[in-house]
Amino acid sequence: MKVLVADGDPSLRAHLKAELSTLQGFDVVGEAGDGETAVALAIELRPDIVVMDVKMPVMDGITAAER
């Protein structure tokens, strides 16, 4: 399954990416540091799953999920 990881904290984003890809076997196809980029990448990459923080810069995770 293709996964997009979105979190404003780069170290947490890296941890999630490693956890999902290495330990869980998911294909992490993209990562975003803010909600606006997460929306753009979701449209472009069409992941099966998006793991997204609620509090992110530019656009929060709730608004990004709605879009």
C-alpha positions in Angstrom: 0.0 0.0 0.0 1.2 3.5 -0.8 1.4 5.9 2.1 1.8 9.7 2.4 3.2 11.0 5.7 2.5 14.6 6.7 3.8 16.2 9.9 5.3 19.6 10.6 8.1 18.1 12.8 10.8 16.7 10.5 12.1 14.2 13.1 8.7 12.8 13.8 8.0 12.6 10.0 11.3 10.6 9.6 10.4 8.3 12.5 6.9 7.6 11.0 8.4 7.0 7.5 10.9 4.5 9.0 8.3 2.8 11.1 5.8 2.5 8.2 8.3 1.4 5.5 10.8 -0.7 7.4 8.8 -2.3 10.1 5.3 -2.4 8.6 6.2 -2.9 4.9 4.3 0.1 3.5 5.6 2.0 0.4 6.0 5.6 1.7 5.6 7.5 -1.6 5.8 11.1 -0.2 6.1 13.3 2.8 5.0 16.8 3.6 5.8 19.3 6.3 2.5 21.3 6.0 -1.1 20.8 5.1 -1.0 22.6 1.8 1.8 20.4 0.5 0.0 17.3 1.8 -3.0 18.1 -0.2 -1.0 18.7 -3.4 1.0 15.5 -2.9 -2.2 13.5 -2.2 -3.7 14.7 -5.5 -0.4 14.0 -7.4 0.6 10.7 -5.8 -2.9 9.2 -5.0 -1.8 7.2 -1.9 -3.9 4.5 -0.4 -3.4 6.0 3.1 -2.4 9.4 4.4 -1.0 9.7 7.9 -1.3 13.3 8.9 -0.8 15.4 12.0 -3.7 17.7 13.1 -1.5 20.7 13.9 0.7 21.7 10.9 1.8 25.0 9.4 0.1 26.7 6.5 -3.0 24.5 6.7 -4.0 22.3 9.6 -4.5 18.5 9.1 -8.3 18.7 9.6 -8.7 21.2 6.7 -6.2 19.3 4.6 -8.2 16.0 5.1 -11.4 17.7 4.1 -9.9 18.8 0.8 
